[in-house]
Amino acid sequence: MVKGKSEIKRGAVKLGIVGGTFNPIHLGHLRAAEEIREELRLDEVLFIPSNIPPHRPLESLVPFFHRYQMVKMATVDNPYFAVSGIEGKRPGKSYTIDTLKALYPEYPNAVFYFIIGLDAFLEINTWKKPQELFKLTHFVVIPRKGFGKKQILHAVKTVYPHLNVKMQQDIIQMPHGKNIHFCPISSLDISATQIRNLVKANKSIRYLVPRAVEEYIYQNGFYRGDDETKD
């Protein structure tokens, strides 16, 4: 754990996990995490910025250190939010399966709830060792515009073709004891792409990101159209 202000108890806890590039983190990320924390009564939500995302282009991706700092700034005032720099310490691509396995020894009594957008969940069969993933963590799938929750079953079938599962009350019970939760939340039409485009066009991003993140972006000249991958 990197952030000391809300270190997770070593007892049995429900730990939400939010991964992503956070390029940059915005109010949509924060509101989604807060609503899911309340809905599922999570003890804490751990934000994990990726170092080298396997499924995202590196174009306009600012260095890990800066994205990590922005996530810390965005979450510092919420006692239920914490941040981990675990993927920045590991070379190579940031695979979720490797991150979860690394977290297990740190929190042996924690129950993981991996929070993911429906659009990303539909590609779960392309992730590294997806069958192992379903054994390590519950999934919390949040809606995305243009996608229906019935597609979750289709995504499961791409990993387990012969598995007969059904969704009951927005929950799919997997045979190995983990569940997939479909969790509708308030729809905030905000995206990191939108924010980067606004900065590039010299337009305001106020009320899309926390004020500290906004100032950090401007101070460091991010998303102006230069090669962001240079440290």
Phi and psi in degrees as a GROMACS rama.xvg file:
@    title "Ramachandran Plot"
@    xaxis  label "Phi"
@    yaxis  label "Psi"
@TYPE xy
-94.9891  -41.3821  VAL-2
-87.7828  125.371  LYS-3
-85.9707  -17.2439  GLY-4
-69.1299  -18.8298  LYS-5
-148.325  53.3762  SER-6
-60.9018  136.156  GLU-7
-67.9171  137.871  ILE-8
-63.4577  148.93  LYS-9
-87.3564  6.10138  ARG-10
-82.3543  -169.533  GLY-11
-72.4942  116.259  ALA-12
-134.072  157.391  VAL-13
-99.2034  110.984  LYS-14
-108.317  112.917  LEU-15
-79.4689  143.228  GLY-16
-127.652  125.185  ILE-17
-120.19  112.248  VAL-18
-104.006  163.907  GLY-19
158.235  171.289  GLY-20
-75.0581  -30.7244  THR-21
49.5846  61.8622  PHE-22
-121.088  62.3755  ASN-23
-102.186  172.789  PRO-24
-66.7377  145.606  ILE-25
-140.624  178.346  HIS-26
-65.6402  -25.5038  LEU-27
-63.7359  -42.6507  GLY-28
-59.9484  -45.5774  HIS-29
-69.6845  -42.8266  LEU-30
-66.349  -40.6663  ARG-31
-60.8298  -45.1444  ALA-32
-63.4165  -39.2873  ALA-33
-67.6642  -43.4818  GLU-34
-66.2902  -40.3414  GLU-35
-68.1832  -38.3725  ILE-36
-57.5729  -44.1044  ARG-37
-70.338  -44.1373  GLU-38
-62.717  -44.1784  GLU-39
-97.9665  3.1314  LEU-40
54.7574  49.9535  ARG-41
-75.0352  144.151  LEU-42
-74.9469  -31.7238  ASP-43
-162.429  154.987  GLU-44
-119.622  124.235  VAL-45
-104.181  117.49  LEU-46
-89.2279  129.922  PHE-47
-127.307  97.574  ILE-48
-65.7786  138.034  PRO-49
-82.6923  150.994  SER-50
-86.5378  -65.1276  ASN-51
-121.25  99.3552  ILE-52
-68.546  131.233  PRO-53
-68.9539  -28.3883  PRO-54
-114.352  12.7384  HIS-55
-125.202  143.149  ARG-56
-68.2829  150.59  PRO-57
-83.8362  -5.98009  LEU-58
-60.2605  131.62  GLU-59
66.0077  15.3803  SER-60
-87.8406  112.69  LEU-61
-73.5413  158.456  VAL-62
-56.2687  151.073  PRO-63
-52.5573  -45.9293  PHE-64
-52.7168  -44.3031  PHE-65
-71.8608  -39.1829  HIS-66
-65.8278  -38.7194  ARG-67
-61.4783  -43.9328  TYR-68
-62.8191  -39.9446  GLN-69
-65.5511  -37.779  MET-70
-66.0793  -40.5468  VAL-71
-61.02  -43.9658  LYS-72
-61.5837  -38.9141  MET-73
-73.0158  -24.8638  ALA-74
-109.362  -4.18374  THR-75
-61.5328  -28.6062  VAL-76
-93.3183  6.628  ASP-77
-110.836  113.495  ASN-78
-67.0526  -13.0448  PRO-79
-95.4095  -3.89063  TYR-80
-105.298  141.196  PHE-81
-138.922  165.201  ALA-82
-130.813  139.14  VAL-83
-120.547  136.51  SER-84
-98.8751  22.0913  GLY-85
-58.7172  -36.0245  ILE-86
-77.3068  -21.1704  GLU-87
-74.7036  -16.8853  GLY-88
-89.6486  -10.084  LYS-89
-107.699  128.168  ARG-90
-71.9152  160.337  PRO-91
81.7304  -171.129  GLY-92
-68.4385  149.635  LYS-93
-92.5787  89.3706  SER-94
-88.4231  134.761  TYR-95
-59.9753  -39.6493  THR-96
-59.7584  -39.8082  ILE-97
-68.7045  -38.1785  ASP-98
-66.5374  -45.2298  THR-99
-63.416  -40.7005  LEU-100
-63.9589  -34.7184  LYS-101
-72.6478  -28.7787  ALA-102
-78.6302  -28.2213  LEU-103
-56.057  -45.8448  TYR-104
-64.4411  -29.047  PRO-105
-71.981  -35.008  GLU-106
-130.722  69.2582  TYR-107
-64.5633  -21.5777  PRO-108
-103.961  6.37292  ASN-109
-85.9498  145.914  ALA-110
-104.038  121.367  VAL-111
-86.1844  139.718  PHE-112
-127.567  103.148  TYR-113
-86.7455  117.448  PHE-114
-93.9451  128.065  ILE-115
-149.648  145.383  ILE-116
-72.0922  150.009  GLY-117
-60.2473  -37.4543  LEU-118
-60.9025  -41.0774  ASP-119
-72.7305  -36.2289  ALA-120
-63.9015  -30.7715  PHE-121
-65.779  -13.5017  LEU-122
-104.714  16.7341  GLU-123
-60.0352  -27.8691  ILE-124
-69.5594  -14.86  ASN-125
-91.6416  -5.56322  THR-126
-77.571  161.832  TRP-127
-69.4361  124.39  LYS-128
49.4788  60.7094  LYS-129
-63.3254  -32.984  PRO-130
-64.5833  -36.093  GLN-131
-67.0327  -36.194  GLU-132
-58.3204  -44.3501  LEU-133
-65.2376  -17.7377  PHE-134
-91.3526  -17.3257  LYS-135
-93.5745  -25.7789  LEU-136
-149.668  148.933  THR-137
-70.6336  153.079  HIS-138
-111.455  139.884  PHE-139
-118.198  110.056  VAL-140
-101.614  125.522  VAL-141
-105.839  147.485  ILE-142
-62.4161  154.348  PRO-143
-134.73  142.112  ARG-144
-58.6551  129.993  LYS-145
91.4752  -0.235144  GLY-146
-124.383  141.77  PHE-147
-106.525  152.432  GLY-148
-67.3641  -22.7698  LYS-149
-63.9993  -20.0986  LYS-150
-68.8532  -17.5854  GLN-151
-60.8066  -42.7867  ILE-152
-61.097  -39.1456  LEU-153
-62.6772  -41.1841  HIS-154
-64.3266  -39.6784  ALA-155
-62.394  -39.1592  VAL-156
-65.5245  -28.0904  LYS-157
-68.9467  -22.3274  THR-158
-96.6633  -39.0431  VAL-159
-123.537  81.6907  TYR-160
-58.7545  -30.5816  PRO-161
-103.379  9.69955  HIS-162
-86.2444  130.29  LEU-163
-102.677  98.9811  ASN-164
-126.278  155.399  VAL-165
-132.646  156.294  LYS-166
-97.6106  123.944  MET-167
-125.981  120.02  GLN-168
52.7547  47.0661  GLN-169
64.8477  23.3311  ASP-170
-131.712  133.623  ILE-171
-108.523  120.606  ILE-172
-90.8705  115.998  GLN-173
-84.6044  152.022  MET-174
-66.8962  -18.6658  PRO-175
-97.2103  15.1805  HIS-176
98.5087  -7.09319  GLY-177
-99.3721  153.866  LYS-178
-117.356  159.059  ASN-179
-114.056  118.005  ILE-180
-102.515  128.292  HIS-181
-94.0934  119.988  PHE-182
-125.59  91.2422  CYS-183
-61.5202  139.776  PRO-184
-135.838  172.257  ILE-185
-60.7462  137.66  SER-186
-91.2173  107.76  SER-187
-106.522  112.503  LEU-188
-80.0313  72.903  ASP-189
-129.671  137.237  ILE-190
-137.472  153.659  SER-191
-64.5165  -34.8345  ALA-192
-61.0463  -44.3581  THR-193
-58.2814  -43.8722  GLN-194
-65.4335  -43.7783  ILE-195
-62.7095  -39.8819  ARG-196
-66.1526  -37.6451  ASN-197
-65.8078  -42.2264  LEU-198
-62.9658  -43.5483  VAL-199
-61.6706  -33.8692  LYS-200
-87.2425  7.00807  ALA-201
61.0101  39.9274  ASN-202
-113.022  162.463  LYS-203
-71.105  142.922  SER-204
-118.706  15.1443  ILE-205
-62.5742  141.387  ARG-206
72.9514  6.63658  TYR-207
-105.475  -29.3186  LEU-208
-130.461  158.8  VAL-209
-58.7125  150.882  PRO-210
-58.4509  -39.815  ARG-211
-63.8288  -36.9602  ALA-212
-68.3689  -41.6452  VAL-213
-57.3011  -47.5298  GLU-214
-65.6167  -38.355  GLU-215
-64.307  -40.4656  TYR-216
-61.3257  -46.8077  ILE-217
-68.9066  -40.0911  TYR-218
-62.5472  -34.0744  GLN-219
-97.6073  -2.02999  ASN-220
68.5618  29.6108  GLY-221
-73.5629  152.576  PHE-222
65.0899  24.4997  TYR-223
-87.2892  -4.352  ARG-224
112.038  -3.33833  GLY-225
-81.0398  179.234  ASP-226
-76.68  100.047  ASP-227
-72.3136  -17.4968  GLU-228
-75.2186  -9.91615  THR-229
-80.3483  132.649  LYS-230
